Amino acid sequence: MVTSQNEMVVQAEKLASQLIKWRRKLHMHPELSFEEKETSCFVAETLEDIPGMRVQQGIGYPTAVIGTLTNGVGPIMAIRADMDALPIQEKNDVTYRSQKTGVMHACGHDAHTAIALGAAVLLGDAFRIGELQGTVKFIFQPAEERADEHGSTGAPYLVDAGVLNEVDTVIALHMSPENSLGEVKIHDGYSMANVDVFSAEIFGSGGHGAYPHLGTDPIWMLGPVLQALYAITARRISPLEPGVVSIGKINSGLASNVIPSEVNIQGTIRSYHPKVREVIHNELEQAFAMTKSLGGDYQLTIRAEDPALNNDPAINQFIRHVFQDLYPAYQIVETPFGMGGEDFAHMTEAVPGAMFFLGCGLVDEKDRNLHSAYFDIDERVLPVGTSILAETARRFLMG
């Protein structure tokens, strides 16, 4: 029974060894996006051991797992954890090193899953004794890292399947190796970027490299187009508004003496505010349209992947107060999380919600940033995350 905020911390610390065991098991057996079969089974089996927990698999996507604790009519909160890993070869020399060649939990999703399981255990005890009125849903989501052939990551599938229907709010956490244990990032409003992917073709006639004057050269056209693309965020977007256009891939040509007939370009667009996103899209079109005045043509495709993560201020206040009460020594860092994308944003578009970034950095000389082959965490963060998620849900349900 949880009778005080300090008791929640005590109960979470009692789970610490189990949380570490869960996290290391998941770390040793990572699975890529949309392939989380073993992870899904493990999560479902662990949830089924919690008295009163209703477990559903395959909603929205075959590897999704939903656990539900409920006690009559009342508020409904969802806690989301992502489960997938990355195509990275781990370089850490630890006993729990990934056993799957070329696949690694390099973004902390193993920790997210273990923490959410811990919160489910603590809240299961509170529901069992009748302390809470309402519902908590635990959403274990596949495929946060990579979109499929339809351009969708895991969150949109789950939202479309109705996992947030009737849910009042949804919360999540993320590991932050850039911050030390004892720090947490909490930010109101737009906190992570819209993610758009673009691909374009510039068309010319091509020709013999010895006779460039007899044809049109798409590689030559590429020069002013690139200048225009890189000028978008420097000259078309206010310095006070986040916006990025980056070129990641350019392909053209097959031989040194042949002017190709086309150039293929791929890149990414990042922004926070919808208006900035719109401006960048329009300017991108104008940049490629320059090719027409140079005797060529173009085709541009922009695919939206994730919206900007928009953290609800009221939900953030719950999280802030929980940190201040449970861990008063913690430093709350009120800054945006960066220009990375997070498909949890699809959920916060559907219902009010918030994500916070929890400091987990190890103090050594390794580069352990997200998506690094040396990524790892200070595992003392696991009971902290567990108690914060559980207490936030408890207070939300108790009003």
C-alpha positions in Angstrom: 0.0 0.0 0.0 1.3 3.5 -0.9 0.4 5.9 1.9 2.9 8.7 1.0 5.1 10.0 -1.7 8.1 8.7 0.1 6.6 5.3 0.3 6.4 5.2 -3.5 10.1 5.8 -3.7 10.7 3.0 -1.1 8.6 0.6 -3.1 10.4 1.5 -6.3 13.8 1.0 -4.7 12.7 -2.5 -3.5 12.1 -3.3 -7.2 15.5 -2.0 -8.2 17.2 -5.4 -8.7 14.2 -6.7 -10.7 14.2 -3.6 -12.9 17.9 -4.2 -13.6 17.2 -7.8 -14.4 14.4 -6.9 -16.8 16.4 -4.2 -18.5 19.5 -6.4 -19.0 17.4 -9.2 -20.4 15.9 -6.9 -22.9 19.3 -5.3 -23.7 20.8 -8.7 -24.4 18.0 -9.7 -26.8 17.2 -6.5 -28.8 14.8 -6.6 -31.8 14.4 -4.1 -34.6 11.3 -2.1 -35.4 8.2 -4.2 -36.3 10.2 -7.4 -35.3 9.6 -7.3 -31.5 8.2 -10.8 -31.1 10.3 -12.0 -28.2 10.1 -8.7 -26.5 6.3 -8.6 -26.9 5.9 -12.1 -25.4 8.2 -11.2 -22.5 6.2 -8.0 -21.7 2.9 -9.8 -22.0 4.0 -12.6 -19.7 5.4 -10.2 -17.1 2.1 -8.2 -17.1 0.0 -11.3 -16.7 1.8 -12.0 -13.4 0.3 -8.7 -12.0 -3.1 -9.4 -10.2 -6.0 -7.6 -11.9 -4.0 -6.8 -15.1 -5.9 -7.3 -18.4 -3.4 -8.0 -21.2 -4.1 -7.6 -24.9 -1.7 -8.3 -27.7 -1.8 -7.3 -31.4 -3.9 -4.2 -31.1 -2.8 -1.9 -34.0 0.2 -4.1 -34.7 1.0 -7.8 -34.0 3.8 -7.0 -31.5 2.0 -4.3 -29.5 1.0 -5.1 -25.9 -1.6 -3.2 -23.9 -2.0 -3.8 -20.2 -5.0 -2.3 -18.3 -5.7 -1.9 -14.6 -9.1 -0.6 -13.8 -11.4 0.0 -10.8 -14.7 1.5 -11.9 -15.5 4.9 -13.3 -12.8 7.5 -13.0 -9.9 9.2 -14.8 -8.0 7.3 -17.5 -4.3 7.7 -17.9 -2.0 5.9 -20.3 1.7 5.2 -19.8 3.6 4.5 -23.0 6.9 2.7 -23.5 8.6 1.9 -26.8 10.3 -1.5 -27.2 12.4 -1.6 -30.4 16.1 -1.5 -30.9 18.5 -0.1 -33.6 20.7 -1.6 -36.3 23.9 -0.8 -34.4 26.8 -3.2 -33.4 27.3 -2.8 -29.7 30.8 -2.0 -28.5 30.3 -2.1 -24.8 32.2 -4.8 -22.9 29.6 -5.7 -20.3 28.0 -9.0 -19.2 24.6 -7.9 -20.6 26.0 -6.9 -24.0 23.7 -7.5 -27.0 23.7 -11.1 -28.2 22.3 -10.2 -31.6 24.9 -9.2 -34.2 24.3 -5.7 -35.6 21.3 -4.9 -33.3 21.5 -2.9 -30.1 19.3 -1.1 -27.6 21.1 2.2 -28.2 18.2 4.6 -27.4 17.2 3.3 -24.0 14.0 1.5 -25.0 15.0 -1.4 -22.9 15.0 0.9 -19.9 11.7 2.5 -20.9 10.1 -0.9 -21.1 11.6 -2.1 -17.7 10.5 1.1 -16.0 6.9 0.9 -17.4 6.7 -2.7 -16.2 7.9 -1.5 -12.7 5.2 1.2 -12.7 2.6 -1.5 -13.6 3.7 -3.6 -10.6 3.5 -0.6 -8.2 0.1 0.5 -9.5 -1.1 -3.1 -9.5 -0.7 -3.1 -5.8 -2.6 0.1 -5.4 -5.5 -1.1 -7.5 -5.5 -4.5 -5.7 -6.2 -2.8 -2.3 -8.8 -0.5 -3.8 -6.7 2.7 -3.3 -7.3 4.0 -6.8 -10.5 4.7 -8.8 -10.3 4.8 -12.5 -8.0 3.2 -15.1 -4.3 3.1 -16.1 -3.4 1.7 -19.5 0.2 0.5 -20.2 1.0 0.9 -23.9 4.1 -1.1 -25.0 4.6 0.2 -28.5 6.6 -1.3 -31.3 8.6 0.6 -34.0 9.4 4.0 -32.6 12.7 4.1 -34.5 11.8 3.3 -38.1 8.9 3.8 -40.5 7.7 1.0 -42.6 7.1 0.9 -46.3 3.9 2.9 -45.8 5.9 5.7 -44.1 4.4 4.9 -40.6 6.1 4.1 -37.3 4.3 2.2 -34.5 2.4 5.0 -32.7 0.1 6.0 -35.6 -1.0 2.3 -35.9 -1.9 2.1 -32.3 -3.7 5.5 -32.3 -5.7 4.5 -35.4 -6.6 1.2 -33.6 -8.2 3.2 -30.8 -5.8 2.5 -27.9 -6.3 6.1 -26.7 -10.0 6.1 -27.1 -11.5 7.5 -23.8 -8.0 8.1 -22.4 -7.8 11.5 -20.7 -4.0 11.8 -20.9 -0.9 9.9 -21.9 2.7 10.2 -20.4 6.1 8.8 -21.3 9.7 9.2 -20.4 13.0 9.0 -22.4 16.5 8.3 -21.3 18.9 11.3 -21.5 22.5 10.3 -21.5 23.5 14.0 -21.9 22.2 14.6 -18.4 23.5 13.1 -15.2 21.5 11.2 -12.7 19.7 13.8 -10.7 18.6 15.9 -13.7 15.4 15.8 -15.6 14.3 17.8 -18.7 10.7 19.0 -18.6 9.5 21.5 -21.2 6.0 22.9 -22.0 4.8 23.1 -25.6 6.8 22.1 -28.7 9.8 20.1 -27.4 10.9 17.9 -30.3 10.7 18.4 -34.0 8.4 17.7 -36.8 10.1 15.1 -39.0 9.6 15.2 -42.8 11.6 13.3 -45.4 12.0 14.6 -48.9 13.2 13.1 -52.1 13.7 14.9 -55.4 14.9 14.3 -58.9 16.5 17.0 -61.1 16.1 16.2 -64.8 18.2 17.3 -67.7 18.9 15.7 -71.1 22.4 14.5 -70.3 25.0 13.8 -73.0 28.6 13.3 -73.8 31.1 14.8 -71.4 33.1 16.2 -74.2 30.2 18.1 -75.6 28.3 19.7 -72.7 27.0 22.5 -74.8 24.8 20.0 -76.7 22.7 19.0 -73.7 21.5 20.1 -70.3 23.4 19.1 -67.2 21.4 18.3 -64.0 24.6 18.2 -61.9 25.2 21.8 -62.9 21.6 22.7 -62.0 22.2 21.0 -58.6 24.6 23.8 -57.6 22.2 26.7 -57.3 19.5 24.3 -55.9 21.8 23.3 -53.0 22.6 27.0 -52.3 18.9 27.7 -52.2 18.1 24.7 -50.0 20.8 25.7 -47.4 19.6 29.3 -47.4 16.1 28.4 -46.4 16.7 28.1 -42.7 19.4 30.8 -42.7 17.4 33.5 -44.6 13.7 32.4 -44.7 13.2 31.3 -41.1 13.5 33.6 -38.1 16.6 32.8 -36.0 14.2 32.5 -33.0 12.3 29.6 -34.6 13.9 26.1 -34.9 14.2 24.8 -38.4 16.6 22.5 -40.2 17.0 21.3 -43.8 19.7 18.7 -44.3 20.8 16.8 -47.4 21.7 13.2 -46.6 22.1 11.6 -50.0 22.9 12.6 -53.6 23.2 10.0 -56.4 24.0 10.6 -60.1 25.9 9.3 -63.0 27.5 6.0 -64.1 30.6 7.0 -66.0 33.2 9.8 -65.9 32.6 10.9 -69.5 28.8 10.8 -69.5 26.7 13.7 -68.3 23.8 12.0 -66.5 20.2 12.8 -67.3 19.1 13.1 -63.7 20.3 13.7 -60.1 18.5 12.1 -57.1 18.5 13.9 -53.7 17.2 12.8 -50.3 17.1 14.8 -47.1 15.3 15.6 -43.9 13.3 18.6 -42.6 13.0 19.4 -38.9 10.9 22.1 -37.4 8.8 22.9 -34.3 6.0 25.2 -35.2 3.5 24.2 -38.0 3.9 27.6 -39.7 7.6 27.1 -39.9 7.0 23.6 -41.4 4.8 25.1 -44.0 7.3 27.8 -45.0 10.1 25.2 -45.3 7.9 23.0 -47.6 7.1 26.0 -49.8 10.7 27.2 -50.0 11.8 23.7 -50.8 9.5 23.7 -53.8 10.8 27.1 -54.9 14.4 25.9 -54.7 13.9 23.0 -57.0 11.7 25.1 -59.4 14.9 27.0 -60.2 15.8 24.1 -62.5 13.2 25.1 -65.0 14.9 28.4 -65.7 18.1 26.4 -66.3 16.6 24.2 -68.9 15.7 21.3 -66.7 12.8 20.0 -64.6 12.3 18.4 -61.3 10.0 16.2 -59.2 9.7 16.7 -55.4 8.1 14.4 -52.8 7.8 15.4 -49.2 6.6 12.7 -46.7 5.6 13.7 -43.2 6.7 11.1 -40.6 6.3 12.5 -37.1 4.6 15.7 -35.9 6.4 17.9 -33.3 6.1 16.7 -29.7 3.8 19.1 -28.0 3.9 18.7 -24.2 0.8 19.7 -22.4 1.6 22.3 -19.6 -1.0 21.0 -17.2 0.3 17.4 -17.4 3.9 18.7 -17.1 2.8 20.4 -13.8 1.8 17.0 -12.4 5.2 15.6 -13.4 7.1 18.6 -11.9 5.3 18.4 -8.6 5.9 14.7 -8.4 9.7 15.2 -8.9 9.7 18.1 -6.4 8.0 15.9 -3.8 9.7 12.5 -4.4 13.1 13.8 -5.4 13.5 17.4 -4.1 17.2 17.4 -4.9 16.6 16.8 -8.6 17.4 19.6 -11.0 14.6 20.3 -13.4 16.0 21.6 -16.7 13.4 23.7 -18.6 14.8 23.4 -22.1 13.5 21.8 -25.4 14.7 18.3 -26.1 16.3 19.0 -29.5 15.6 18.6 -33.2 15.2 14.8 -33.0 11.9 13.2 -33.7 9.7 11.1 -31.4 6.6 9.3 -32.6 5.0 9.7 -29.2 4.0 13.0 -30.7 1.3 11.2 -32.6 -0.2 10.3 -29.2 0.0 13.8 -27.8 -1.8 15.0 -30.9 -4.7 12.6 -30.1 -4.9 13.4 -26.4 -3.2 15.8 -24.0 0.1 14.3 -22.8 3.7 14.9 -22.0 7.2 13.2 -22.2 10.1 14.0 -19.9 13.8 13.2 -20.5 15.4 11.6 -17.4 19.2 12.0 -16.9 21.0 8.6 -17.0 24.5 9.6 -18.0 27.5 7.5 -16.9 30.6 9.5 -15.8 33.4 8.2 -18.0 35.2 9.0 -21.2 33.0 7.0 -23.5 30.6 8.7 -26.0 27.4 7.2 -24.7 25.0 9.5 -26.5 21.7 8.2 -28.0 22.3 5.9 -31.1 25.9 5.4 -30.1 27.6 2.0 -30.1 28.7 2.7 -26.6 25.3 3.9 -25.3 24.6 2.7 -21.7 22.9 4.1 -18.7 23.4 4.6 -14.9 20.9 1.9 -13.8 20.1 3.8 -10.6 17.7 5.7 -12.9 15.4 2.7 -13.2 13.6 3.0 -9.8 13.5 6.8 -10.2 11.6 6.5 -13.5 9.4 3.8 -12.1 8.3 5.8 -9.1 7.7 9.0 -11.1 5.5 7.3 -13.6 3.6 5.4 -10.9 3.1 8.4 -8.6 2.1 10.7 -11.5 -0.6 8.2 -12.5 -1.7 7.7 -8.8 -2.1 11.5 -8.3 -3.9 11.9 -11.6 -6.4 9.2 -10.7 -6.9 10.6 -7.2 -7.5 14.1 -8.6 
